[in-house]
Amino acid sequence: MIPKTFTEEIHLKDGRKIILETGKLAKQAHGSVMVKTGNCMLLCTVVSNYNSAQVDFLPLTVDYREKFASAGRYPGGFFKREARPSDGEILTMRLVDRVLRPLFPSDYHNEVQVMIQLMSNDPDVMPDALAGLAASAAIQLSDIPIECPISEVRIGRINGEFIINPNREQLINSDMDMVVGASEDSVMMVEGEMKECSENEMIDAIKIAHDAIKNQIKAQFNLVKKAGAKETREYELEENDDELYQQILKKAYQKCYDIAKKGTKKEERSKSFNELKDEIIEKYSDQDNEDERLHLVKKYFSKVQKEAVRELVLSEGLRLDGRSTDEIRPIWSEVDYLPSTHGSSIFSRGETQSLATVTLGTSREANQIDMPSYEGEERFYLHYNFPPFSTGEARPLRGTSRREVGHGNLAQRALKNMIPDDCPYTVRVVSEILESNGSSSMATVCSGTMALMDAGVKIKRAVSGIAMGLISDGKRHAVLSDILGDEDHLGDMDFKVTGTTEGITACQMDIKIKGLSYEILTKALNQAKDGRLHILKNMSKTISQYNSSVKSHAPKMVTLRIPNEFIGAVIGPGGKTIQEMQKDTETTIVIEEDGDEGVIEILGVNQDKIDSALKKIDNITFKPKQGEIYDVKVIKILDFGAVVEFVPGNEVLLHISEISWDRIDNVTDEINLGDEFQVKYFGIDPKTRKPKVSRKVLLPRPERKN
C-alpha cells in the first residue's frame, strides 16, 4: 500500500524553501517528520513510553546523528560503523534539548526519546540549524503532551545584512553566528559567537531570528492540520496534597527566608537548609503511608525554599550570599602558576575557581573534525573538565559529559576570534574546574584569557565572561549579576555573556519563563556589560598585556614557504632527510602543500637549533640564479674537473676548461680539495643540459700572443 504523504513548505526571503513531510517513513514512531532543504534531508522521530518512570524529573533524551552515508563517505577507523557521537553532534543535541525540556508538563515523567538523523547531506546546508524544527514538528504530530511548538534558526550577518540559516562559506564572512530557539510568543534559547558586536546589535539579530521562527511554527500548525491532529494522551498525574503543602509552608517558609537572608557561604547555607529539612521530615516520619508522604514532604520543602529565596531577592534585593543584585563576587587571580606549562593561570570568583593551561604546537596537533556535514581542523581549541570534587562530591568518572563538551565549546567560541590570524601555533587551552558554585564556564573564559597572555599568545584583546540570572513573578523582576549555582537552579534565566572592552564575543541564554520582554533582555545585557568590564579591570591587575615572547622552555615557531618543487627534497626518500634533520636539530618539522608552495613549520625550544634547521632547509632549497657570482668550495677532484659546493648538499661540476684561461692537464695544477673561490653561474648549458659554472671568467684574461 502506497502511504499517504502530507507536506508543508516554508519559504525564506532569499528564495530557499524548507519542506516538512510526514506519513511516508517511520510510521510506528509516535511522531515522525522528514525536513528537506536543497539536498539536505533530516529524519526526526519521537517516542514516549505510556508508563511513567519512577523518577521526579523528565527523562528526555535528544539524540542527533549524522550518517556518513548521507555524504557518500565511510566512517573512519577500523570498524566501518558509526560509533559514539562527535562533539558537533553533542552540541546540536544540547541546542534542541534546552528548548524542548521546559515545555513538557512538570509532572510528565514518561521517558521521551527524540532521534534526529541526517539522511542526505548538502554541502551548502548546515543541518544542525534544522534540528529544532524537526524535533518540534515530530512532537506536534504525536500524542505526546507539550505546551507549544518551537523552532530554531541560525542567524548570521554579512556587511550589516542578516541571513537566516547561512551556509559555512557565508559564515566565514559573517561577524556573528547565533542559533536562536523560540516559541511563537517567547525567545527561549540563544547561543552563538560574535566578532565584538554591541548589545543592541545582538537584540536586533534575536528579533529577526524570532520572526523567521514564527513562520516555521505556522508551518507546523498547517502540517498537523493536514495530517490530522492526534488527541493528547492521558498520563499518570503526580500525587498532590494541598493541605500538606500549606502545613509545610507555614512551618518552613519564614525559617527558609531567615537562612537565605543571613548571606552565608554555600557549605554553611546548605547545612542550615538540610537541618531544617530533616526537622520537617522528622515531624511527618511516624505517620501512615510514610514513603509516599515523605516524598511529598521533600518536594514541598524544596518548593517552599525556592519561594522564600525568590521573595528575598524581589522584596529586599538581597541574595543568598548577601550580595546586591548587580554585585560581583570577590575576584583573585594569578598567572605563571605551573612552571612546566607553556602558559597557566588561576581565576577565582567567589566559590568558583578555574585553573587554565596553554599548550603550543604545530599544525600536526590541530583538532581534526570529521563529520559527514563538515571536514576540517581547529588550530585553536579549548577543553573543559569538571571533576566531582569541585562541588564536594564523590561519583564515578564516566568520560567527558555532554555538559563538559557544551561549556568547553562556549568558552572556545568566546576566545577564538581574539586569536590573530597570523598566530603560527596550534593552541590548546585546558580548563580544570577546581571549585564550582556557578559560572564555571565564565571563569574558564577569564582563566583562559590570562593563560594565553601568560603564554605569549598575541591575542587581540582580553575577554571576560559573566553569567546573568533573572527572578520574576510576573509583576516584579530582578536581574542578577554573576549568579550562584543555586540562583541558576531557583531562577528563571541563565544568560552567559562574554566580551572585550569593544563588544560581545559569545553568549548562551536559557529562559525558563514565558514572555520575557526585550526590555528585560536589554537590561540584562547592559548589566552584564558593566559586570564584564569590572571583571576585566580586575584581570588587568594580574596581567594587562600578553608577554612579549613565549617562555624559555616553550617552543618557538618559525614558518617559511618554499617552492613546491623542493618539498620532495626536504622530505627525502622515505622521509629520511626530514627525520635526520629533526634528530640533528632537536626540532619538530611539519611540511604541508599549499597551492604552488610548501609551508614548513619548525618548532623547537632552542633558537640556535631552530636556526640550524633553517640553514639546512635553505641549503636544500638553494637555487643559483643565472649571471650571479657565488662563493664555492671544492669537495671532490675529478680527471675532467672539480665538484664544487654552493652550500652543503648543493653542488655542481666545474669543468677543467672553466678553471683557468691557460690550458691545464691536471686539475690540481690550479686548485686542490678544500679550496674556496668564486664562480659565475651561467644556468643550464644548452649542449650538456647540465648547470654550468666558470672560475676563469672572473680571472684576468691574459693578453693574446701575436
Secondary structure, DSSP 8 states (H G I E B T S, - for coil): -----EEEEEE-TTS-EEEEEESSS-TTSSEEEEEEETTEEEEEEEEEEEEE-SSSS--EEEEEEE-GGGGT---SSSS-S--S--HHHHHHHHHHHHHHGGGS-TT--EEEEEEEEEEE--TT--GGGGHHHHHHHHHHTSS---S---EEEEEEEETTEEEES--HHHHHT-SEEEEEEE-SS-EEEEEEEEEEE-HHHHHHHHHHHHHHHHHHHHHHHHHHHHH--------------HHHHHHHHHHHHHHHHHHHHT---HHHHHHHHHHHHHHHHHHHTTSSSHHHHHHHHHHHHHHHHHHHHHHHHHHH---TTS--TT----EEEEES-STTSSEEEEEEETTEEEEEEEEEE-GGG-EEEEETTEEEEESEEEEEE--GGGGT------S--HHHHHHHHHHHHHHHTTS-TT--SEEEEEEEEEE-SS-HHHHHHHHHHHHHHHHT---SS--EEEEEEEEE-SS-EEEEES--HHHHHHSSEEEEEEE-SS-EEEEEEEE-SS---HHHHHHHHHHHHHHHHHHHHHHHHH-SS--SS--TTS-EEEEEEEEGGGHHHHH-GGGHHHHHHHHHHT-EEEEEEETTEEEEEEEES-HHHHHHHHHHHHHHH----TT-EEEEEEEEEETTEEEEEEETTEEEEEEGGGT-SS--S-GGGT--TT-EEEEEEEEE-TTT-SEEEESGGGS-------
